[in-house]
Amino acid sequence: MNNRFTIVAICASLLLTCSCCADKQQARDFDPPIMGWSSWNYFKTNISEEVICGQADALISTGLADAGYIYVNIDDGFTDGRGEDGRIRIDTTKFPNGMKAVADYIHSIGLKAGMYSDAGDNTCASLNVKPYGLGVGLYGHEVQDCKMMFDEWGYDFFKVDNCGGRHLDLNEQEQFTKIAEALAQCDNKHINFNVCRWVFPGTWVREIADSWRTTHDIWVDWGSVKTIIKENMYTVAYCGDGHYNDLDMLEIGMGFPPEVERTHMACWCIQSSPLVVGCDLYKMPDYSIEFLKNADLIAMDQDRLGIAAPVVQKDGEVYVFAKDMERFYGPKRAVVVSNLGDAPATIDVSLQALGFEGAVKVYDCFSHSDREELCGSDYFTLEIAPHDSEALFVTGKRIEKSVYQGEEAFLNAYTEINDQDYEAYRRPYEIPSPRYWESPTADLGLYATLLGGWEENWLEWQRVYSMDGGDYAMTVRYACADSRDMTISVNGEDVQCLTGLNSGGDLDWQEVTAKVTLNKGWNAVRLSNPAAPMPSIDYMTLKKFE
Ligand code: GAL
């Protein structure tokens, strides 16, 4: 405990330094993804006041807090059922001073504190470490629990799981919305809300949560990291305006070799995922601390645009992700090139695919220096070891994006929750929700499918940019095994209905071209058919008429 006093002093100075970060943050319209630590990955339910306060101290002593990791999130395992008054009881063998004392300590050293619960009756620990988690979920106690955790105890972040929700077969959209409404009733108006239900929940989640998990739990295994990276190749359209896909807690510092940690950190950062460290902070290898504190990658993650990066080029198992930084269509882009394969690979990264022409400047986010050898041609060559990644800032003259992939489009009815979702959208059972699917026949290996058939099931590229506005040839690469129709709309106006499209097979791709007029700046380009299924969409290209 003694060193906590020193730490309070250090923190006072840290808070002073941080007031300038706060100024900078005011320049943005929304909060960046959260950064911090969580108890689950390493400690599971073996948590206590000592563990949590000790890890909070370690965020400061390792310099991670200074780098931006300021949330200390308590996950499952602090409860001991509910009392007769309906109030959650705390496990006082682990938390003898209660949960408010822990939040107070965390706040006293300048950090923020996070809480955990479940949308249903039980939390997820109830599945395998009973009695933890039985009867302590939010269901039926939404307002009572939220007021206790956020007004009485003063926590700042809320992760809400769904094991109890699944157990009760709740309609998730309704229940998570009810929880968001309970949070809105708290006097504490700065609660960061994370929905954790292990797949992309549905576009409704953007309306109620700051972030949401998109996959099952991460673990210390390359396959797990790779699966999460691949699944988030098609969640790009849902990230924006302060709402983020949560790729799950970081396993950095849990025993991965450096190349996997580079990929892990770089991919989480280019997707603007929350960065929540999951290891025992007292047991991290030095290289892990270095990756976590990498200021360039943190800048990529916390960038004020708050967007995720689509794949812009693919060669075998090497994927190139790129996103704007600092300013839409400004000169600087973040680029991550990841070799997800098991053999060394070489890739020629196309500047055109990255959105540039002419000379570019390439800066390496791992060595923190310029890579002059990569400049001077219309492509640059990278050799990448298996499971490794390069992370770069590329600066130069921008060109208009001309290829918009199906997998980076916003699918309005997209959800990976099946059964309850049918009810949520009140649509007939026989119509499945739209999906992004993998196929080697599709450009970059992915396409969008199961579109159309009811009013809400449309696809839209919501950030189509035209430097000067004007008339374009829009070519759509589509596939369907029977005759189908779809309407192209631009900025809410129907432009053309393409009828009788039939490519002869579900994966036999064909092209169709229509003329569209784009405004200068941003445009939304939609494909829809409320009455009948649409073709699958691989991509669309835009070429300006001379
Ligand atoms: C899982 C969740 C984990 C952790 C765990 C707690 O459902 O995905 O991140 O919170 O429950 O029991």
Residues whose N, C-alpha, C, O or C-beta is under 5 A from the ligand:
A	BS01	GAL	W40 D75 D76 C124 A125 D161 D217
